[in-house]
Amino acid sequence: MIPTIARGAALAISLIALAGCSSGSPSTFNLGNASVDQSYTCPVGASNAHYDVHGTIDANNPTSQPVLISTVDATFTLASVKGGWLEKVGDKYVPSQVTFTPATVGAGASTTIAVTIPSACTGRSASATVASGDYAVSFKITTTAGTFKLDSKDRHRITTA
């Protein structure tokens, strides 16, 4: 009876050890480590002046099939302000025409997705004080492996010059 219990215990320990060894590496497509440009200074007197926010997202595809990325959407949420700001904390901006590259992450490959997000700013008048707004940026990425949502690890600050 004791040898059977010992064999069962040894088998259980072996299975736990095997599971521990394989848990360190993901076996499905995954995204992470999103970031965006940390700041932009809007010129004095600018009115809805266009500029681009650049972001990056790390992609890892340990699978045997390529993963196609069909869309990357970004949402800016005003998290804090300093001075006189045109928007209030909590306001959201969802830009259209976000572009990204590459559109495919090959089988067994890792890459960084480069994202370009169109934005605009309105600067202060020459007599107004400097102000800034900090925006939390979140991403929604639609792929053939599913839809992923992640937040940028940093915020994007717009400062009036």
Secondary structure, DSSP 4 states (H G I P E B T S, - for coil): -HHHHHHHHHHHHHHHHHHHHHTTS--S-EEEEEEE--EEEEPTT-SSEEEEEEEEEEEEE-SSS-EEEEEEEEEEEEEEEESS-SS-TT-EE--S--EEE-SEE-TTEEEEEEEEEEEEE-PPPTTSPP-EEEEEEEEEEEETTEEEEEE-SS-EEEEE-
